[in-house]
Amino acid sequence: MSVRLKPVLPDELFGLLNGEHLDRHLNKVVLLITLDESGWPYAAMLSYLEVIAPDRSTLRLAPWNTSTTTANLRRNGKVSLVVVEEGIAYYIQGKATELCREMEGFPGMAKIHVKIE
């Protein structure tokens, strides 16, 4: 049974996404769901290098700036992320806004801010 939590990352999830132990998650992905132009769910996989939680109420994403996922985020900003690890399963809903079209030092990658809702 799922339980709706407050719009902040719980300790366990923040520990996974805060970027402190990236070496432990190099071969894992976070599922990112956006809505396409027709309103259908569109799934993408991002690595833990592309999803970082700077604090408990926001996420930063680094998808390719020409991807369908990024176009979907620019169009309506609705996003859900699914994190499944041994013993846990979370989904995070939020509102995305683009901070920059191309991140400095990472050509081709956009910088997206997600406010957890």
C-alpha positions as CSV (number, residue, x, y, z in Angstrom):
1,M,0.0,0.0,0.0
2,S,1.4,3.4,-0.9
3,V,1.4,6.3,1.6
4,R,1.5,9.9,0.6
5,L,4.4,11.7,2.3
6,K,5.0,15.4,2.9
7,P,6.8,17.2,0.0
8,V,10.2,16.6,1.4
9,L,12.7,13.8,0.9
10,P,12.8,11.3,3.8
11,D,16.3,10.6,5.2
12,E,16.7,7.3,3.3
13,L,15.8,8.9,-0.1
14,F,17.8,12.0,0.6
15,G,20.8,9.8,1.4
16,L,20.5,8.2,-2.0
17,L,20.1,11.4,-4.0
18,N,22.3,13.9,-2.3
19,G,25.3,13.1,-4.4
20,E,27.6,12.0,-1.5
21,H,28.1,8.4,-2.5
22,L,27.8,8.4,-6.3
23,D,30.3,5.6,-6.6
24,R,27.8,3.2,-5.0
25,H,25.2,4.0,-7.6
26,L,27.1,4.2,-10.9
27,N,25.2,1.2,-12.5
28,K,21.8,2.2,-11.3
29,V,19.1,4.4,-12.8
30,V,16.2,6.6,-11.7
31,L,13.0,6.4,-13.8
32,L,11.7,9.8,-14.8
33,I,8.2,10.1,-16.1
34,T,7.0,13.2,-18.1
35,L,3.9,13.8,-20.2
36,D,4.2,13.9,-23.9
37,E,2.4,16.3,-26.3
38,S,-0.7,14.0,-26.3
39,G,-0.8,13.7,-22.5
40,W,0.6,10.1,-22.4
41,P,3.3,9.2,-19.8
42,Y,6.8,9.2,-21.3
43,A,9.5,7.2,-19.4
44,A,13.2,8.0,-19.4
45,M,16.1,6.7,-17.4
46,L,18.6,9.0,-15.7
47,S,21.7,7.9,-13.8
48,Y,22.4,9.0,-10.3
49,L,24.9,11.4,-11.8
50,E,22.0,13.2,-13.5
51,V,19.7,13.4,-10.5
52,I,20.9,15.3,-7.4
53,A,19.0,16.5,-4.3
54,P,20.7,19.8,-3.1
55,D,18.2,19.8,-0.3
56,R,15.2,17.9,0.9
57,S,12.6,19.9,-1.1
58,T,14.3,20.2,-4.5
59,L,16.0,18.1,-7.1
60,R,18.3,19.1,-10.0
61,L,18.2,17.1,-13.2
62,A,20.7,17.1,-16.1
63,P,18.9,15.5,-19.1
64,W,20.1,16.0,-22.7
65,N,18.8,19.4,-23.8
66,T,17.5,18.1,-27.1
67,S,15.7,15.0,-25.6
68,T,12.0,14.3,-25.7
69,T,12.1,14.3,-21.9
70,T,13.5,17.8,-21.8
71,A,11.0,19.0,-24.3
72,N,8.2,17.6,-22.2
73,L,9.6,19.3,-19.1
74,R,9.8,22.6,-20.9
75,R,6.2,22.3,-22.2
76,N,4.3,21.5,-19.0
77,G,6.8,21.0,-16.1
78,K,5.1,18.0,-14.6
79,V,7.4,15.2,-13.6
80,S,7.5,12.1,-11.5
81,L,10.6,10.2,-10.5
82,V,10.6,6.6,-9.4
83,V,13.4,5.3,-7.2
84,V,13.5,1.6,-6.4
85,E,16.4,0.1,-4.4
86,E,16.7,-3.0,-2.2
87,G,14.0,-2.6,0.5
88,I,12.6,0.7,-0.7
89,A,10.4,2.1,-3.4
90,Y,9.5,5.8,-3.7
91,Y,8.0,8.0,-6.3
92,I,8.5,11.8,-6.3
93,Q,6.2,14.3,-8.0
94,G,7.2,17.8,-8.8
95,K,7.1,20.9,-10.9
96,A,10.1,21.4,-13.2
97,T,11.6,24.6,-14.5
98,E,14.7,25.0,-16.8
99,L,17.5,26.9,-15.1
100,C,19.8,26.8,-18.2
101,R,19.6,25.3,-21.6
102,E,23.3,24.1,-21.5
103,M,25.2,23.5,-18.3
104,E,28.6,25.0,-18.1
105,G,31.2,22.2,-18.5
106,F,28.6,19.7,-19.7
107,P,27.8,20.5,-23.4
108,G,24.4,19.2,-24.5
109,M,22.9,18.9,-21.0
110,A,20.2,21.1,-19.6
111,K,19.9,22.1,-16.0
112,I,16.4,21.5,-14.6
113,H,15.1,22.5,-11.2
114,V,12.4,20.4,-9.6
115,K,10.3,21.6,-6.7
116,I,8.9,18.6,-4.9
117,E,5.1,18.8,-4.5
